[in-house]
């Protein structure tokens, strides 16, 4: 989930983050929050993350 959190931040899902604040983002906390809405599994050797509703 941490990689997904980093991807979301990189893609701007949390808006523009000034460079001087980027080091203060807690990726582990974002990953824990994402784990509530997303699931992770491995299929044919490939890791998949999906959102189940």
C-alpha positions as CSV (number, residue, x, y, z in Angstrom):
1,X,0.0,0.0,0.0
2,X,2.9,2.3,0.6
3,X,3.8,2.2,-3.1
4,X,0.2,3.1,-3.9
5,X,0.3,6.0,-1.5
6,X,3.5,7.3,-3.1
7,X,2.0,6.9,-6.5
8,X,-1.1,8.9,-5.5
9,X,1.0,11.7,-4.0
10,X,3.2,11.8,-7.2
11,X,0.2,11.9,-9.4
12,X,-1.2,14.9,-7.5
13,X,-4.2,13.3,-5.9
14,X,-3.5,15.3,-2.7
15,X,-3.0,18.5,-4.7
16,X,0.2,20.4,-5.2
17,X,2.6,19.8,-2.3
18,X,5.4,22.4,-1.9
19,X,8.9,21.0,-1.9
20,X,9.6,22.3,1.5
21,X,6.7,20.2,2.9
22,X,7.2,17.0,0.9
23,X,9.5,15.5,3.5
24,X,6.8,15.8,6.2
25,X,4.2,13.6,4.4
26,X,3.7,10.4,6.3
27,X,3.4,7.7,3.6
28,X,2.9,5.0,6.1
29,X,-0.2,6.8,7.5
30,X,-1.6,7.3,4.0
31,X,-0.9,3.6,3.3
32,X,-2.8,2.5,6.4
33,X,-5.8,4.7,5.3
34,X,-5.7,3.2,1.8
35,X,-5.7,-0.3,3.3
36,X,-9.3,0.4,4.5
37,X,-10.6,0.9,1.0
38,X,-8.2,-1.1,-1.2
39,X,-7.3,-4.8,-1.2
40,X,-4.1,-6.4,-2.4
41,X,-3.6,-9.8,-3.9
42,X,-1.2,-11.7,-6.2
43,X,-2.3,-13.4,-9.4
44,X,0.0,-15.3,-11.7
45,X,3.0,-13.7,-10.0
46,X,1.7,-10.2,-10.4
47,X,0.7,-8.0,-7.5
48,X,-2.7,-6.3,-7.9
49,X,-4.2,-3.6,-5.8
50,X,-7.9,-3.0,-6.3
51,X,-10.7,-1.1,-4.7
52,X,-13.7,-3.2,-3.7
53,X,-17.0,-1.5,-3.0
